[in-house]
Amino acid sequence: MPTETSLTPIDEASRSTSVRYVMLAVATLMSILLYLDRFAVGISSEYIREDLGMTQTQMAWFVSAFFWSYALCQVPAGWLSDRFGARIMLTIYILAWSAFTGLMGVAHAVWLMLWLRLFCGAAQAGAYPTAAGLIRHWFPVTFRGTASSFVGLGGRFGAVLAPILTAWLIVYFVSGRPTPVLHSDDIIDGQAFLARFDAEPAQDSKRDLNLQRHLFLDEFMATLSSPERDALSSAARAAADAIKVHSATARPKSTSPIDLQDWLPRPHSSGDDLARQKPEGLDDLIAALSARMSEPTFFDFAKIPVRLPKQGKQLLDRRNEGTQLSTKETIGLNRFALEALFPTEVRKMQGPGWRPTIIVYGISGIVVALIFAVISRNSPQRHPWCNDAEKNLILDVASQKSASVEPQNPTFPWRAFLIDLSLWGNSLTQFLTNLGWFFVVSSLPRYLTEVHGVSFVTNGFMTAFPSGIGIFGLFFGGRCTDWAVRRFGLKWGRRFPLVVSRFTAAAGYGLCLLLGVLFVPDPDKTWLPWLYVVGLCLAAGSTDFGSPAIWAYAQDVGGRYTASILGWGNMWGNLGAAVAPLIYNKCLGETPSIDNWNSVFAVCGGSFVLAGLFAMLLDATKPLTFERLPRKK
């Protein structure tokens, strides 16, 4: 007699429900949210750094912290999903990382931001392993690859959407301000800003900026009455003296890459956080500046050629062409000039928008978690919407045979992983790949803003292009590796796409390096940043083009330990992403020059060259051998 789970005729299977596609849809939605939350920080990083007064080193660790915890928690998070089921654990994971993301929007301490980012990475670590297990239960063997690709493409779509949506939301949340005049919360470092108005010129490593700043100060002071000028000079000298006293009594800076005290809450000492104290005379200075910012003569752009962002340059070009700017546009143009003159003291106009944007992402994640909890079940047998025909369709002969030969309690094959040369080639290839690729999703927004003066919204679109090209790379890369296997055999069918794609990615960074040597960045050269984007599109597209070969290699050699091999390689890849911002920061420093940025391009390109060389070690014709421990009698 046929059992309840035996296969049914095709006509009955054709009348099956389609709950499995609903499960795939919510898993893909989760994947979009995963990358949206992960990379939204990249486009917001400079505003976060300004708001919290973080150094570039602290910001590098803030970005890196996510990937350390994400990499190291892959295996335990996957085990928890195997132990307690996908429904409850993925709901917990989504709720956790969404809560940590939303809390970043209300955090006001560096140590708290670092810990929240660390916890966010740990919570996201279980997302893909759990989704993979869910697909395994909900789809037959013949459709699991396609289902998995939809979840993977959801992540890439989230990476494309993140910079565009984040930029739009940040601008939206600050658009409610009536005019972009100065407010108290627009001053990042009140003491330093006031001290700039001291009669004695301050030393500055950027001599051109120092000269431009003091030309403006001389003209501004000349517009004040004698009592106002004397009062401002007195307050500026007091602020400068306070900074000198604080510098003399402050604790010495740590020589370690990161001050570990920044990771722990600590009480504020009497001289701590001087930048956040409001010095006497600051309100009067802000009022005096704001009163004049609506005047077209507030700033002499012909005499003081400051470097404006694209929005500011467009306003200036319109005014030079004879167009009468509105009061709000005039104030905006003058505000851009102040931001350019005082980059470490005056917050960018879009700065306050990052907090509500991050909170919106957190709330959206909580909604997605609730949707997943209501709709999902661990298996078709437990879902009330799934009929018998669909259950039998999912549990086909191949699925039942595969399940019957799998070990009941698989253990992690440590010894094989440590001695297999091919697997080490795979691990180092993924580590070096992410070391080079991570620039696209972390540092590209900062590069376009600081070096090319790209406007904020345009920056979001430019940053999205490389990730968008990656979607096509994933699609065609799978077809290419299958074709290469038929043409060259299994060994070179896996090696060929991976080796070639790493070298073409290196060529993309080589183009960026060549452009950095040949051309001096200029806001008038609006075509130049797009050429850099072309090079980075080649790098990102090539990276994703080789990814299917990595997945297929794990399936070729892994057998019943395929998931472990995928997790092991993913861990090494994310360790590469974890160290990437630290290496970039070492190359760039606090105030990077063009040469510093070129050195980053060289590092990324070199890492892809090494990745291509290590990919030569992969041999998909030799399955890994796992020694069994003798059973205890």
Backbone torsions as a table, in degrees:
resi	resn	phi	psi	omega
1	MET	NA	137.4	179.3
2	PRO	-69.8	142.3	178.4
3	THR	-77.4	173.2	-177.1
4	GLU	-67.5	-26.7	-177.3
5	THR	-99.6	6.6	179.4
6	SER	-68.7	161.5	-174.7
7	LEU	-69.4	146.9	178.7
8	THR	-105.5	163.2	178.5
9	PRO	-60.4	162.0	-175.9
10	ILE	-62.4	-36.6	-177.3
11	ASP	-66.4	-31.0	177.5
12	GLU	-74.9	-39.1	178.8
13	ALA	-63.2	-32.3	-179.9
14	SER	-66.7	-19.1	178.7
15	ARG	-95.6	15.5	-178.2
16	SER	-71.5	156.1	174.5
17	THR	-71.4	174.5	-176.2
18	SER	-123.6	37.4	-178.7
19	VAL	-64.0	-30.5	-179.1
20	ARG	-59.8	-33.3	178.9
21	TYR	-74.9	-29.6	173.6
22	VAL	-65.9	-40.6	177.1
23	MET	-63.2	-40.1	177.6
24	LEU	-64.5	-37.8	-179.3
25	ALA	-65.1	-44.3	-179.1
26	VAL	-70.7	-32.1	176.0
27	ALA	-67.3	-38.4	177.2
28	THR	-68.4	-39.0	176.0
29	LEU	-60.6	-41.5	176.3
30	MET	-60.1	-41.4	-178.9
31	SER	-65.8	-38.9	176.2
32	ILE	-61.2	-47.0	179.5
33	LEU	-62.8	-37.2	-179.2
34	LEU	-55.6	-51.5	-177.7
35	TYR	-78.7	-28.3	177.2
36	LEU	-62.3	-47.4	178.5
37	ASP	-68.7	-35.6	-174.9
38	ARG	-67.9	-43.2	-172.1
39	PHE	-101.8	-3.4	174.5
40	ALA	-63.5	-27.5	179.8
41	VAL	-64.8	-31.9	-177.9
42	GLY	-61.1	-46.1	-179.2
43	ILE	-73.2	-20.6	-179.2
44	SER	-98.6	-1.4	-167.4
45	SER	-60.3	-41.9	-177.8
46	GLU	-67.7	-34.0	178.1
47	TYR	-71.8	-37.8	176.0
48	ILE	-63.3	-43.7	-179.7
49	ARG	-63.2	-43.5	177.8
50	GLU	-61.5	-46.6	-174.2
51	ASP	-62.2	-41.7	-176.0
52	LEU	-96.2	-0.2	-179.3
53	GLY	65.0	35.0	-178.7
54	MET	-80.8	147.0	171.3
55	THR	-79.4	167.7	177.9
56	GLN	-64.0	-32.0	177.7
57	THR	-66.4	-44.0	177.6
58	GLN	-62.9	-39.1	178.1
59	MET	-65.1	-38.1	177.6
60	ALA	-62.1	-40.9	177.8
61	TRP	-71.3	-31.8	176.6
62	PHE	-61.5	-44.5	178.2
63	VAL	-70.1	-40.8	-176.7
64	SER	-68.7	-33.8	-174.8
65	ALA	-54.8	-39.0	-179.5
66	PHE	-56.7	-46.8	-171.8
67	PHE	-78.2	-24.8	173.1
68	TRP	-63.5	-51.3	-178.7
69	SER	-69.9	-35.4	179.4
70	TYR	-62.3	-42.5	-178.6
71	ALA	-70.5	-46.5	-172.5
72	LEU	-75.9	-18.3	-179.1
73	CYS	-97.3	3.9	-178.1
74	GLN	-58.9	-52.1	-175.9
75	VAL	-67.2	-51.1	179.6
76	PRO	-63.4	-35.5	178.9
77	ALA	-65.9	-39.8	176.8
78	GLY	-65.4	-38.3	178.4
79	TRP	-63.5	-40.6	178.1
80	LEU	-61.1	-37.5	178.2
81	SER	-66.9	-40.6	176.4
82	ASP	-63.2	-34.8	-175.1
83	ARG	-77.9	-43.1	-171.7
84	PHE	-112.1	-4.9	176.7
85	GLY	99.1	150.8	-175.3
86	ALA	-68.9	-36.4	-173.5
87	ARG	-62.4	-52.9	-175.9
88	ILE	-71.8	-38.5	-174.9
89	MET	-75.0	-41.1	179.8
90	LEU	-68.4	-33.9	173.8
91	THR	-60.8	-44.9	178.7
92	ILE	-63.4	-43.3	-178.8
93	TYR	-61.7	-45.9	-178.8
94	ILE	-64.8	-45.2	178.0
95	LEU	-59.1	-42.2	-176.1
96	ALA	-65.9	-52.1	-176.2
97	TRP	-70.1	-29.1	177.2
98	SER	-69.1	-39.9	177.7
99	ALA	-64.3	-44.0	179.6
100	PHE	-65.1	-37.6	177.5
101	THR	-64.6	-47.7	179.7
102	GLY	-62.0	-37.8	-180.0
103	LEU	-65.2	-27.4	176.1
104	MET	-61.8	-28.0	179.8
105	GLY	-70.7	-14.5	179.3
106	VAL	-117.7	1.5	-179.1
107	ALA	-78.0	142.1	-179.1
108	HIS	-129.5	20.3	179.3
109	ALA	-132.6	141.1	-178.7
110	VAL	-61.2	-44.4	-176.6
111	TRP	-62.1	-36.9	-179.3
112	LEU	-69.6	-40.1	178.2
113	MET	-62.4	-41.5	-180.0
114	LEU	-62.8	-43.7	-179.7
115	TRP	-68.5	-40.1	179.0
116	LEU	-62.6	-39.7	178.3
117	ARG	-66.6	-38.5	177.9
118	LEU	-62.7	-46.8	179.9
119	PHE	-65.5	-35.0	179.3
120	CYS	-62.7	-41.8	177.5
121	GLY	-63.3	-41.4	179.5
122	ALA	-63.3	-39.9	-179.4
123	ALA	-69.7	-37.7	-179.6
124	GLN	-73.6	-17.0	-177.0
125	ALA	-59.4	-30.8	-177.5
126	GLY	-86.4	-2.1	-172.9
127	ALA	-65.4	-57.4	-176.0
128	TYR	-71.2	-41.7	174.8
129	PRO	-58.2	-39.5	179.3
130	THR	-68.5	-42.2	178.5
131	ALA	-62.7	-37.8	178.3
132	ALA	-62.9	-42.1	176.9
133	GLY	-64.5	-37.0	178.6
134	LEU	-63.7	-44.3	179.3
135	ILE	-63.8	-38.0	179.6
136	ARG	-59.9	-36.9	-179.6
137	HIS	-80.8	-25.2	-170.4
138	TRP	-104.1	-7.0	-178.3
139	PHE	-134.2	144.8	176.3
140	PRO	-68.8	164.9	-176.6
141	VAL	-55.4	-38.5	-174.8
142	THR	-70.0	-10.6	-178.1
143	PHE	-122.9	1.4	-175.7
144	ARG	-67.5	-36.8	179.0
145	GLY	-63.3	-44.9	179.0
146	THR	-64.9	-42.8	179.0
147	ALA	-62.1	-41.5	179.3
148	SER	-64.5	-36.3	179.9
149	SER	-65.8	-33.8	177.3
150	PHE	-64.1	-41.5	178.1
151	VAL	-65.2	-41.7	177.9
152	GLY	-63.9	-41.5	178.1
153	LEU	-67.0	-29.7	174.7
154	GLY	-60.4	-40.4	176.9
155	GLY	-62.9	-43.0	179.0
156	ARG	-65.8	-37.5	176.8
157	PHE	-63.1	-38.8	176.1
158	GLY	-63.4	-37.2	178.5
159	ALA	-66.9	-35.0	176.4
160	VAL	-71.1	-41.3	-176.6
161	LEU	-71.4	-31.1	-172.3
162	ALA	-55.1	-55.3	-177.5
163	PRO	-66.5	-35.6	-178.6
164	ILE	-69.0	-50.9	-177.6
165	LEU	-67.1	-39.3	-179.6
166	THR	-64.2	-45.2	178.8
167	ALA	-61.2	-42.8	-179.4
168	TRP	-64.4	-44.0	-178.7
169	LEU	-65.5	-41.5	-179.7
170	ILE	-62.0	-45.0	178.3
171	VAL	-65.3	-38.8	-179.8
172	TYR	-61.9	-43.3	-175.8
173	PHE	-72.4	-19.2	177.2
174	VAL	-100.7	-5.1	-177.2
175	SER	-71.4	-14.4	-179.7
176	GLY	-75.0	-13.5	178.2
177	ARG	-65.9	133.7	-176.7
178	PRO	-63.9	-45.7	178.2
179	THR	-144.4	148.0	-178.5
180	PRO	-82.8	39.4	175.5
181	VAL	-71.4	168.8	-178.8
182	LEU	-73.7	138.9	172.3
183	HIS	-124.3	167.6	-178.9
184	SER	-59.5	-39.5	-177.8
185	ASP	-78.2	-1.2	176.0
186	ASP	-85.9	-7.9	179.8
187	ILE	-97.3	115.8	-177.6
188	ILE	-74.3	-47.7	-177.5
189	ASP	-126.2	94.9	-175.2
190	GLY	-64.3	-41.1	-179.7
191	GLN	-63.7	-46.2	-178.4
192	ALA	-67.0	-38.4	-180.0
193	PHE	-64.2	-46.0	179.4
194	LEU	-66.5	-37.9	-178.9
195	ALA	-64.8	-24.9	178.2
196	ARG	-60.9	-23.8	-177.6
197	PHE	-88.3	9.9	174.6
198	ASP	-66.2	150.3	-177.3
199	ALA	-65.9	-30.4	-179.8
200	GLU	-81.5	126.0	179.2
201	PRO	-61.1	133.1	178.5
202	ALA	-80.7	149.2	176.7
203	GLN	-76.1	138.9	-178.8
204	ASP	-145.9	136.3	-179.2
205	SER	-67.3	-26.1	177.9
206	LYS	-95.0	92.0	-171.5
207	ARG	-63.3	-37.6	180.0
208	ASP	-63.0	-43.7	178.8
209	LEU	-64.6	-39.6	179.0
210	ASN	-61.3	-42.9	178.9
211	LEU	-65.4	-46.5	180.0
212	GLN	-60.5	-41.0	-178.9
213	ARG	-61.9	-44.8	-175.9
214	HIS	-77.7	-24.7	170.5
215	LEU	-63.5	-42.5	177.7
216	PHE	-65.6	-43.5	-178.3
217	LEU	-62.6	-39.5	178.8
218	ASP	-61.3	-43.5	-178.9
219	GLU	-69.6	-39.4	-179.0
220	PHE	-67.1	-43.2	-179.9
221	MET	-63.1	-32.0	-179.3
222	ALA	-68.0	-22.4	-179.7
223	THR	-82.5	-11.5	-177.9
224	LEU	-87.1	155.3	174.1
225	SER	-72.0	165.0	-177.7
226	SER	-60.4	-45.6	178.0
227	PRO	-63.2	-39.6	179.4
228	GLU	-64.9	-40.4	-179.9
229	ARG	-66.3	-41.0	179.1
230	ASP	-65.8	-41.1	-179.5
231	ALA	-65.8	-41.5	179.7
232	LEU	-66.7	-41.9	179.0
233	SER	-62.7	-40.6	179.1
234	SER	-64.8	-43.9	179.2
235	ALA	-66.3	-37.3	179.7
236	ALA	-65.8	-40.7	178.0
237	ARG	-65.8	-38.3	178.0
238	ALA	-63.3	-40.6	178.4
239	ALA	-65.5	-41.9	178.6
240	ALA	-63.6	-40.2	177.9
241	ASP	-64.3	-39.8	179.7
242	ALA	-63.2	-37.8	178.3
243	ILE	-65.7	-40.1	179.8
244	LYS	-65.0	-42.2	178.9
245	VAL	-64.0	-43.9	-179.9
246	HIS	-63.6	-40.3	-179.4
247	SER	-64.8	-34.0	-178.8
248	ALA	-74.5	-28.8	-175.9
249	THR	-101.6	-9.9	-177.0
250	ALA	-68.7	151.5	178.7
251	ARG	-65.8	145.8	-179.1
252	PRO	-63.6	149.2	-179.9
253	LYS	-70.2	144.2	178.4
254	SER	-70.7	145.7	178.2
255	THR	-88.7	-4.9	179.1
256	SER	-76.8	158.9	180.0
257	PRO	-55.7	-31.4	176.1
258	ILE	-140.7	137.8	177.2
259	ASP	-74.2	113.4	-175.8
260	LEU	-63.0	-20.5	177.3
261	GLN	-65.3	-21.9	178.2
262	ASP	-70.2	-15.7	-179.9
263	TRP	-87.7	-8.3	-176.0
264	LEU	-121.8	145.2	175.7
265	PRO	-67.4	138.0	179.3
266	ARG	-141.2	145.6	179.5
267	PRO	-69.3	151.3	179.3
268	HIS	-80.6	129.0	176.5
269	SER	-82.8	177.3	-174.6
270	SER	-64.4	-29.9	-178.9
271	GLY	-107.1	10.1	-174.2
272	ASP	-83.1	154.5	178.9
273	ASP	52.6	48.8	179.5
274	LEU	-60.5	-32.6	-177.6
275	ALA	-62.8	-26.7	-176.6
276	ARG	-89.9	-6.1	177.3
277	GLN	-80.7	139.3	180.0
278	LYS	-90.7	109.7	-178.5
279	PRO	-74.2	154.7	178.0
280	GLU	-65.5	131.5	-179.4
281	GLY	100.7	-10.7	-178.3
282	LEU	-68.9	-42.1	179.9
283	ASP	-61.5	-38.9	178.8
284	ASP	-65.7	-38.7	179.1
285	LEU	-65.8	-44.2	179.3
286	ILE	-61.4	-41.3	179.4
287	ALA	-63.8	-40.5	-179.5
288	ALA	-66.7	-40.2	178.2
289	LEU	-68.6	-44.2	-177.7
290	SER	-64.0	-33.4	-178.9
291	ALA	-66.1	-24.0	-176.1
292	ARG	-105.4	-7.8	-174.2
293	MET	-69.3	-16.8	177.0
294	SER	-83.9	-3.3	-179.2
295	GLU	-90.3	132.2	178.5
296	PRO	-61.0	-23.6	-178.0
297	THR	-91.4	7.9	-178.1
298	PHE	-58.8	-36.7	-176.4
299	PHE	-133.9	128.8	-179.6
300	ASP	-92.8	94.1	-176.9
301	PHE	-70.2	-24.9	178.5
302	ALA	-71.1	-36.3	-178.9
303	LYS	-84.8	-33.1	-176.3
304	ILE	-121.4	91.4	-174.8
305	PRO	-80.4	74.6	178.8
306	VAL	-74.0	159.2	-179.5
307	ARG	-92.0	110.1	-177.7
308	LEU	-93.8	151.4	169.6
309	PRO	-69.0	172.6	-172.5
310	LYS	-60.2	-40.0	179.9
311	GLN	-62.1	-42.5	179.6
312	GLY	-65.6	-40.5	179.8
313	LYS	-65.1	-37.0	177.6
314	GLN	-63.6	-41.1	176.8
315	LEU	-63.6	-42.3	-179.8
316	LEU	-65.5	-40.9	178.5
317	ASP	-62.6	-41.0	178.3
318	ARG	-62.5	-41.9	-179.9
319	ARG	-67.1	-39.5	179.5
320	ASN	-67.3	-26.1	178.2
321	GLU	-82.1	-0.6	176.6
322	GLY	101.0	1.9	179.1
323	THR	-74.1	134.6	178.4
324	GLN	-82.1	112.5	179.6
325	LEU	-76.1	146.8	174.5
326	SER	-70.3	168.6	179.7
327	THR	-60.4	-43.4	-179.5
328	LYS	-65.2	-38.3	178.9
329	GLU	-68.1	-38.1	178.0
330	THR	-64.3	-44.9	177.6
331	ILE	-61.7	-41.6	179.2
332	GLY	-62.1	-43.1	178.5
333	LEU	-61.2	-44.8	179.3
334	ASN	-68.1	-33.0	177.1
335	ARG	-65.5	-41.1	176.6
336	PHE	-59.8	-37.5	179.4
337	ALA	-65.2	-43.1	178.7
338	LEU	-64.0	-40.1	178.5
339	GLU	-63.2	-36.3	179.0
340	ALA	-70.8	-36.6	-179.3
341	LEU	-74.3	-34.8	-176.0
342	PHE	-124.5	67.1	-172.7
343	PRO	-65.9	-25.0	-179.1
344	THR	-100.3	-3.4	-177.7
345	GLU	-114.1	-30.4	-177.2
346	VAL	-108.0	124.9	-179.4
347	ARG	-70.8	146.8	175.5
348	LYS	-65.3	150.0	-176.7
349	MET	-58.7	-35.0	-179.6
350	GLN	-82.2	-4.6	-173.5
351	GLY	-50.3	-49.6	-176.6
352	PRO	-65.2	-13.3	-174.8
353	GLY	-75.7	-13.6	-175.9
354	TRP	-69.5	-33.3	-176.2
355	ARG	-65.5	-54.6	177.8
356	PRO	-62.9	-29.3	178.0
357	THR	-64.3	-46.5	179.6
358	ILE	-65.0	-37.5	178.4
359	ILE	-64.7	-40.0	177.5
360	VAL	-60.3	-42.7	177.6
361	TYR	-61.3	-41.8	179.5
362	GLY	-62.3	-44.8	179.6
363	ILE	-65.1	-40.1	178.7
364	SER	-60.9	-39.5	178.6
365	GLY	-63.9	-38.3	177.4
366	ILE	-63.0	-39.0	177.1
367	VAL	-63.6	-44.2	178.5
368	VAL	-61.6	-40.1	178.9
369	ALA	-61.7	-41.6	179.4
370	LEU	-67.0	-39.7	177.0
371	ILE	-60.9	-45.7	-179.7
372	PHE	-62.8	-42.0	-178.7
373	ALA	-63.2	-36.8	-178.7
374	VAL	-74.3	-41.5	-172.0
375	ILE	-84.6	-38.3	-168.1
376	SER	-82.8	157.2	168.4
377	ARG	-141.2	159.7	-176.7
378	ASN	-68.0	-27.8	-177.4
379	SER	-153.1	161.8	178.6
380	PRO	-59.5	-35.0	-177.6
381	GLN	-61.2	-24.1	-175.8
382	ARG	-100.9	0.8	-176.1
383	HIS	-95.6	124.6	-177.8
384	PRO	-68.7	-20.3	-179.0
385	TRP	-85.6	-11.0	-172.1
386	CYS	-93.3	121.0	-179.4
387	ASN	-86.1	174.2	-176.4
388	ASP	-63.9	-35.4	-179.7
389	ALA	-62.1	-41.6	179.4
390	GLU	-70.4	-37.4	177.1
391	LYS	-59.7	-45.2	179.0
392	ASN	-67.3	-33.9	178.5
393	LEU	-66.2	-41.0	180.0
394	ILE	-70.2	-43.7	-179.4
395	LEU	-88.3	65.1	-179.4
396	ASP	-78.0	-179.7	-176.3
397	VAL	-60.5	-44.1	-178.6
398	ALA	-62.3	-41.2	179.6
399	SER	-64.0	-42.4	-179.2
400	GLN	-67.2	-38.9	179.0
401	LYS	-66.3	-41.6	179.1
402	SER	-61.8	-43.2	-178.8
403	ALA	-66.6	-31.1	-175.4
404	SER	-71.8	-24.9	-177.1
405	VAL	-100.4	-5.5	179.5
406	GLU	-75.1	144.6	178.9
407	PRO	-66.2	146.3	-178.8
408	GLN	-72.6	-37.8	-178.4
409	ASN	-131.7	74.2	-178.3
410	PRO	-66.3	138.9	176.8
411	THR	-107.6	159.4	-177.6
412	PHE	-74.9	122.8	-173.7
413	PRO	-80.7	71.9	-174.6
414	TRP	-58.0	-46.9	-172.9
415	ARG	-62.3	-45.4	179.8
416	ALA	-62.9	-38.0	-178.6
417	PHE	-66.8	-31.7	-175.0
418	LEU	-83.1	-21.2	-174.0
419	ILE	-111.9	-10.0	-175.8
420	ASP	-83.7	117.6	-177.5
421	LEU	-64.7	-39.8	-179.7
422	SER	-61.9	-41.4	-179.3
423	LEU	-69.3	-34.1	174.9
424	TRP	-66.1	-35.7	175.0
425	GLY	-61.8	-41.2	177.2
426	ASN	-62.8	-44.3	-177.6
427	SER	-65.3	-46.3	-178.9
428	LEU	-69.0	-33.3	175.7
429	THR	-61.4	-44.9	179.7
430	GLN	-68.5	-38.3	178.3
431	PHE	-60.4	-50.4	-177.1
432	LEU	-71.1	-32.3	176.9
433	THR	-61.1	-49.2	-179.4
434	ASN	-69.2	-29.2	176.1
435	LEU	-60.5	-38.7	178.5
436	GLY	-84.2	-38.2	-175.0
437	TRP	-71.6	-27.9	-170.5
438	PHE	-63.6	-22.0	178.0
439	PHE	-57.1	-37.3	-175.3
440	VAL	-62.0	-39.1	-174.0
441	VAL	-99.9	-3.3	-177.7
442	SER	-121.1	-47.8	-171.0
443	SER	-106.7	-12.0	-179.1
444	LEU	-59.8	-44.2	178.5
445	PRO	-58.3	-42.9	178.8
446	ARG	-64.2	-42.1	-179.7
447	TYR	-61.2	-46.8	-178.2
448	LEU	-63.8	-34.7	-178.9
449	THR	-75.3	-51.0	-172.9
450	GLU	-73.4	-38.5	-173.7
451	VAL	-91.3	-40.6	-173.8
452	HIS	-109.9	-3.7	178.4
453	GLY	61.8	32.4	-179.1
454	VAL	-68.8	138.6	179.8
455	SER	-63.8	158.8	-171.3
456	PHE	-63.1	-47.9	-178.0
457	VAL	-67.8	-43.1	177.3
458	THR	-62.0	-35.8	176.2
459	ASN	-56.8	-43.3	179.4
460	GLY	-60.7	-42.3	179.4
461	PHE	-67.6	-42.6	179.8
462	MET	-62.7	-40.9	-179.3
463	THR	-66.7	-28.9	-178.1
464	ALA	-76.2	-24.5	-174.8
465	PHE	-59.4	-50.2	-178.7
466	PRO	-59.0	-41.0	178.5
467	SER	-66.1	-34.7	177.5
468	GLY	-65.0	-40.0	176.7
469	ILE	-64.6	-31.6	178.4
470	GLY	-60.2	-30.1	177.9
471	ILE	-61.1	-44.4	178.1
472	PHE	-67.8	-34.9	177.3
473	GLY	-60.9	-42.7	177.9
474	LEU	-62.1	-43.2	-176.1
475	PHE	-64.9	-48.4	-176.1
476	PHE	-81.0	-23.5	179.9
477	GLY	-64.7	-37.9	178.0
478	GLY	-64.2	-42.8	178.8
479	ARG	-65.4	-37.4	-177.5
480	CYS	-66.4	-44.8	-178.0
481	THR	-66.8	-34.0	175.9
482	ASP	-67.3	-39.9	177.3
483	TRP	-65.4	-41.3	-178.2
484	ALA	-65.0	-34.2	177.1
485	VAL	-63.7	-43.3	179.1
486	ARG	-67.5	-31.8	-175.5
487	ARG	-86.8	-41.1	-172.4
488	PHE	-116.3	-6.2	-175.9
489	GLY	97.1	170.4	-171.9
490	LEU	-66.3	-42.4	-176.3
491	LYS	-60.8	-56.2	-177.7
492	TRP	-80.5	-18.2	174.5
493	GLY	-65.1	-30.7	175.7
494	ARG	-89.2	-38.3	-178.8
495	ARG	-68.1	-45.3	-169.9
496	PHE	-55.7	-53.9	-179.6
497	PRO	-62.9	-34.7	-176.6
498	LEU	-71.4	-46.3	-179.7
499	VAL	-64.1	-49.0	-177.8
500	VAL	-62.5	-41.5	-177.0
501	SER	-67.3	-34.1	178.0
502	ARG	-68.1	-38.7	-179.3
503	PHE	-72.2	-36.0	176.7
504	THR	-69.2	-33.1	174.3
505	ALA	-64.0	-40.4	175.8
506	ALA	-61.4	-37.0	177.5
507	ALA	-63.5	-35.4	177.0
508	GLY	-61.2	-44.3	176.7
509	TYR	-70.7	-29.8	174.9
510	GLY	-62.1	-38.0	176.1
511	LEU	-62.7	-42.7	178.3
512	CYS	-61.7	-41.6	179.2
513	LEU	-65.2	-40.9	178.3
514	LEU	-62.9	-43.1	178.2
515	LEU	-62.6	-39.0	180.0
516	GLY	-65.4	-27.9	179.0
517	VAL	-83.1	-37.4	-173.0
518	LEU	-85.0	-31.2	-171.9
519	PHE	-121.6	140.0	173.1
520	VAL	-91.3	124.7	-179.6
521	PRO	-57.3	137.0	-177.8
522	ASP	-149.9	130.4	178.4
523	PRO	-56.5	-24.0	178.5
524	ASP	-72.5	-23.2	179.2
525	LYS	-87.6	72.0	-177.1
526	THR	-66.0	-18.5	179.8
527	TRP	-79.3	-22.4	-172.5
528	LEU	-64.3	-49.4	179.8
529	PRO	-60.9	-27.7	178.2
530	TRP	-68.3	-30.7	176.0
531	LEU	-66.3	-37.6	175.1
532	TYR	-63.7	-40.1	178.6
533	VAL	-62.3	-37.0	177.0
534	VAL	-60.5	-46.6	178.9
535	GLY	-61.2	-40.5	-179.5
536	LEU	-74.4	-28.0	172.3
537	CYS	-63.9	-39.4	176.9
538	LEU	-63.5	-41.2	179.5
539	ALA	-66.1	-47.7	-177.6
540	ALA	-69.1	-43.0	179.2
541	GLY	-63.0	-40.0	178.3
542	SER	-65.8	-39.6	178.9
543	THR	-57.5	-49.0	-178.7
544	ASP	-73.1	-26.5	177.6
545	PHE	-62.1	-35.1	-179.5
546	GLY	-86.0	-11.4	-176.3
547	SER	-60.9	-43.8	179.0
548	PRO	-58.8	-32.0	177.9
549	ALA	-65.1	-35.8	177.4
550	ILE	-66.0	-45.4	178.9
551	TRP	-62.3	-44.7	-177.8
552	ALA	-65.0	-37.6	177.8
553	TYR	-58.6	-44.3	179.5
554	ALA	-62.4	-38.3	178.7
555	GLN	-70.7	-33.4	-179.2
556	ASP	-67.0	-41.4	-171.5
557	VAL	-103.8	-12.2	-168.6
558	GLY	-86.7	-30.9	-175.7
559	GLY	59.7	-131.6	-178.0
560	ARG	-70.3	-10.7	179.7
561	TYR	-103.8	23.1	-179.2
562	THR	-56.7	-44.9	-178.8
563	ALA	-62.4	-38.6	179.6
564	SER	-65.5	-40.0	179.8
565	ILE	-66.9	-42.4	176.6
566	LEU	-60.6	-44.5	179.0
567	GLY	-64.5	-39.0	179.2
568	TRP	-64.2	-47.0	178.6
569	GLY	-65.5	-38.4	178.6
570	ASN	-64.2	-34.9	176.8
571	MET	-61.9	-46.8	179.6
572	TRP	-65.0	-38.3	177.8
573	GLY	-61.6	-41.6	-179.1
574	ASN	-76.9	-23.2	169.9
575	LEU	-65.4	-36.4	174.0
576	GLY	-62.6	-40.0	176.3
577	ALA	-66.8	-29.4	-179.1
578	ALA	-71.4	-39.8	-178.1
579	VAL	-84.6	-17.2	-176.5
580	ALA	-56.4	-52.6	-178.5
581	PRO	-63.3	-27.7	178.0
582	LEU	-69.9	-40.7	177.1
583	ILE	-67.9	-42.8	177.1
584	TYR	-58.5	-44.7	-178.4
585	ASN	-63.7	-36.5	177.5
586	LYS	-62.8	-37.8	178.1
587	CYS	-72.3	-36.2	-171.5
588	LEU	-88.6	-42.3	-172.9
589	GLY	72.9	-165.8	-177.0
590	GLU	-79.7	-34.5	-178.2
591	THR	-129.6	80.9	-173.1
592	PRO	-71.0	144.8	172.3
593	SER	-98.5	178.3	177.5
594	ILE	-60.5	-39.4	179.4
595	ASP	-62.4	-36.8	178.0
596	ASN	-63.5	-43.2	178.6
597	TRP	-65.5	-37.9	177.4
598	ASN	-63.2	-34.8	178.2
599	SER	-65.4	-33.7	176.2
600	VAL	-65.7	-43.3	176.9
601	PHE	-59.5	-39.4	179.4
602	ALA	-64.9	-41.9	179.1
603	VAL	-63.0	-46.4	-179.1
604	CYS	-63.8	-44.1	178.4
605	GLY	-63.8	-41.4	178.5
606	GLY	-64.1	-36.6	178.7
607	SER	-64.6	-35.6	177.7
608	PHE	-70.3	-35.2	176.1
609	VAL	-61.8	-46.0	177.7
610	LEU	-63.5	-38.5	177.7
611	ALA	-60.3	-41.2	178.0
612	GLY	-64.2	-36.8	178.6
613	LEU	-68.3	-43.3	179.2
614	PHE	-68.1	-26.7	177.8
615	ALA	-64.6	-20.3	177.3
616	MET	-66.4	-16.1	-179.5
617	LEU	-80.5	-16.1	-177.1
618	LEU	-66.8	134.2	177.7
619	ASP	-138.9	98.3	-176.0
620	ALA	-77.1	-5.7	179.7
621	THR	-84.5	-6.7	-177.8
622	LYS	-116.3	93.6	178.3
623	PRO	-60.3	146.5	178.2
624	LEU	-67.3	141.8	176.8
625	THR	-104.2	131.5	-177.7
626	PHE	-117.8	118.7	179.9
627	GLU	-77.1	134.0	177.7
628	ARG	-91.1	137.4	173.9
629	LEU	-77.1	140.2	179.6
630	PRO	-63.5	139.2	179.7
631	ARG	-72.4	143.7	176.6
632	LYS	-77.2	131.9	179.2
633	LYS	-92.4	NA	NA
